[in-house]
Structures are given as structure tokens and as C-alpha cells.
Amino acid sequence: MKYRVIEIFTSIQGEGEVIGIPSNFIRLATCNLRCVWCDTKYSWEIGTEMSIDEIIAKLDKKIKTTTITGGEPLLQNILPLAKELKSIGHKIVVETNGTIKPSEELRKIIDIFSVSPKLSNSGHKLKYDFADDWATYYKFVIVYPNKDIDEVVKFVESQSINPRKVILQPDGNRSDYINAINEIVQIVLDRGLQFRVLPQLHRIIGAR
């Protein structure tokens, strides 16, 4: 089994409910979307073919959490890789845009599905169906705070998503990143929303 890989590295998890946790990262190649604010456009490339053994050999053996990200990792069959990671005792996080539904077998293996549905600020108009709610939590990138949060509210209501599973984070390209966080915080407080507001920690500490 070969995978198209962009990079493998170790860092601190910067997003979502796993924020702050040391993790290996396996960034798989290619994506089915082209978001205008994407901060990993290099992941759209074809990458380097690697076997499971070659991938495992590059992981930091001291770290027992591994994040499979992209691009869009579910474009490739990650089940064999996930099984191997589980066999060596790893907790597995999958970061996905939510356009590809994982198989039942994969859902039983993966510990955390970090799903990032794309708002219209991404340049896409997508239709999602989360009736079969497989996401551990949902992350939304906020570029235009009032407009985007209105869109999130409608999305959450239309998909019957538990608001406590929703995380709002600012556009990582903002130069005034702290101000961007505060803008979101104020709207959430003013409107009495039950969403969580979190930064991308790696933006603050300068990690990958």
C-alpha cells in the first residue's frame, strides 16, 4: 500500500479539542477543494509515494498521538495506515473538510474526526449532509465575523448539529490575529451563542 505524502513532522496540535497536545503529523497530498484562504496550498501537489513502513519509520516514537491531515486525507484509503497506527498504540486524529464520508470500519478506528466544513468565504458553495453525525467536532474559519457567524448558525440549525460541538477560529492570514479572535468572542457573547472560540495555537507560538 502506497500513500502520496507531502510531509511528516512533529509539533503541537494547534486546533480544536486536541489543542496543545504533542502530535505526529502525516500530511497527505492533494485536495478536492481550492479554498481561497488555504494556508497549506502546497498540499495540493501530488506528493511523494511512501509505504506504510516508510511512514511509520519517520514518526517520533515518543509521541503517541498522530494526526492525519492534508489536503484532504480521505481522498486516499487511510484504513490500512490507521490500522497500523492503532497496532502500535497511537491515538489518531483525522482532519477533513467533511465532503467525503468515512466508512463504518474507519469510523471505528479513528479516535477524533476534526471536520472543517467550508463557508462561502472559502470561495466554494457546498452542500453538506451530516444527518449521520460522524464528526467529533466542527471547525469553522471566520473571515467576515458577522456574515460568517450568521452562516454558521444557519448551517448548524439545518444540519441539527449540537452547538457545543462547534468551534470558531479566525482566518490564520490575519496580521492582527488577536483582534480577529476578540471580534469573534464579542459576537458570540453578544448573541449568547454556545459555540467555542479557539485560536490556532501554532499561529501564536510560531509552530508548524
C-alpha positions in Angstrom: 0.0 0.0 0.0 1.4 3.4 -1.1 0.4 6.8 0.0 1.0 10.2 -1.6 2.6 12.2 1.2 3.5 15.9 1.4 5.4 15.9 4.7 5.7 14.2 8.1 6.7 16.2 11.1 6.1 16.5 14.9 4.6 19.6 16.5 1.9 20.8 19.0 -1.7 20.3 17.9 -2.8 23.8 17.1 -6.6 23.4 16.7 -9.8 22.0 18.0 -10.4 19.9 21.2 -6.9 18.5 20.9 -5.2 21.9 21.0 -1.9 21.9 22.8 -1.3 18.1 22.5 2.1 17.0 21.0 1.4 15.1 17.8 3.0 13.5 14.8 1.5 14.9 11.6 1.2 13.0 8.4 0.2 15.4 5.7 -1.3 13.6 2.7 -1.2 15.0 -0.8 -4.0 16.5 -3.0 -7.3 18.1 -2.1 -10.7 18.2 -3.8 -11.2 21.9 -2.8 -9.3 25.1 -3.5 -10.2 27.4 -0.6 -9.0 31.0 -1.2 -7.6 31.4 2.3 -5.9 27.9 2.4 -2.7 28.1 4.4 -1.3 24.8 3.0 -1.7 25.2 -0.7 1.5 23.2 -1.1 -0.6 20.2 -0.1 -2.5 20.4 -3.4 0.6 18.9 -5.1 1.0 15.2 -5.9 3.5 14.4 -3.2 5.9 11.6 -2.7 4.8 7.9 -2.7 5.6 6.2 0.6 4.7 2.8 2.0 3.2 2.4 5.5 6.5 1.1 6.8 8.3 4.2 5.5 5.7 6.5 7.0 5.9 4.8 10.4 9.7 4.9 10.4 9.5 8.8 10.2 7.3 9.2 13.2 8.6 10.3 16.6 8.3 7.2 18.6 8.0 9.1 21.9 4.7 10.7 20.7 1.6 8.5 20.7 -0.9 10.8 19.0 -0.8 11.0 15.2 -2.8 13.5 13.1 -3.6 12.5 9.5 -4.2 15.7 7.6 -4.0 17.2 4.2 -5.0 18.4 1.7 -7.9 16.1 2.1 -6.8 12.8 3.6 -10.0 10.9 2.9 -9.2 11.1 -0.9 -6.8 8.2 -0.1 -7.7 4.9 1.6 -6.3 5.6 5.0 -7.8 2.5 6.7 -4.6 0.3 6.4 -2.5 3.2 7.7 -4.9 3.8 10.6 -4.9 0.0 11.5 -1.1 0.1 11.6 -1.0 3.2 13.8 -3.5 1.6 16.2 -1.4 -1.6 16.3 1.5 0.4 17.8 -0.8 2.2 20.3 -1.4 5.5 18.7 -4.4 7.8 19.2 -5.5 9.0 15.7 -6.9 12.4 14.7 -8.2 12.9 11.2 -8.6 16.4 9.8 -11.0 16.6 6.9 -13.2 19.1 5.1 -16.2 16.8 5.5 -17.1 16.3 1.9 -16.1 12.6 1.9 -17.9 10.4 4.4 -15.6 7.8 6.1 -16.5 4.1 6.1 -18.0 2.5 9.1 -14.8 0.5 9.6 -12.7 3.6 9.6 -15.0 5.4 12.0 -14.5 2.6 14.5 -10.7 3.0 14.4 -10.3 6.8 14.3 -10.4 8.5 17.7 -11.2 12.0 16.6 -12.7 13.4 13.4 -11.9 17.1 13.2 -14.3 18.3 10.5 -13.9 21.7 8.9 -17.0 22.5 6.7 -16.3 25.3 4.3 -18.3 28.5 4.4 -18.9 30.7 1.4 -15.8 32.7 2.5 -13.7 29.8 1.1 -14.8 30.5 -2.4 -17.0 27.4 -2.5 -20.7 26.8 -2.2 -21.0 23.3 -0.9 -23.9 21.1 0.2 -23.3 19.0 3.2 -25.3 16.2 4.8 -24.3 15.5 8.4 -27.5 13.6 9.2 -25.3 10.7 10.2 -23.2 12.7 12.6 -19.7 11.2 12.5 -17.8 14.4 13.4 -16.2 14.7 16.8 -16.3 18.4 16.4 -16.7 21.0 13.7 -14.3 23.9 13.0 -15.3 26.9 11.0 -12.8 29.6 9.7 -14.2 33.0 10.3 -13.1 35.7 7.8 -16.0 38.2 7.9 -17.3 37.8 11.5 -20.9 38.9 11.4 -21.7 37.4 8.0 -19.8 34.2 8.6 -21.2 33.6 12.0 -24.7 34.1 10.6 -23.9 31.4 8.1 -22.6 29.1 10.8 -25.8 29.5 12.8 -27.9 28.6 9.7 -25.6 25.7 8.9 -25.7 24.3 12.5 -29.5 24.6 12.6 -30.0 23.0 9.1 -27.7 20.1 10.0 -29.1 19.6 13.5 -25.6 19.9 15.0 -25.1 20.2 18.7 -23.8 23.8 19.1 -21.3 22.6 21.7 -19.5 20.6 19.0 -18.9 23.8 17.1 -15.5 25.7 17.2 -15.0 29.1 15.6 -11.5 30.2 14.7 -10.2 33.3 12.9 -8.6 33.4 9.5 -5.0 32.5 10.1 -3.9 35.0 7.5 -5.0 38.0 9.6 -2.0 40.1 10.7 -3.9 41.4 13.7 -4.7 37.8 14.9 -5.6 38.7 18.5 -8.0 41.4 17.3 -9.6 38.8 15.0 -10.2 36.4 17.9 -11.7 39.3 20.0 -14.1 40.2 17.2 -15.5 36.6 17.2 -15.6 36.5 21.0 -17.6 39.7 21.2 -20.2 38.4 18.7 -20.6 35.1 20.5 -21.1 36.8 23.8 -23.5 39.5 22.4 -25.6 36.8 20.7 -25.5 34.3 23.5 -24.2 31.6 21.2 -23.0 28.2 22.6 -20.1 27.9 20.2 -16.5 27.7 21.4 -13.9 30.2 20.2 -10.4 29.0 19.9 -7.2 30.2 18.2 -4.9 28.3 16.0 -2.2 27.8 18.6 0.5 27.3 16.1 -0.2 30.8 14.7 0.6 32.3 18.1 3.7 30.2 19.1 5.1 30.1 15.5 5.0 26.3 15.2 4.1 24.4 12.1 
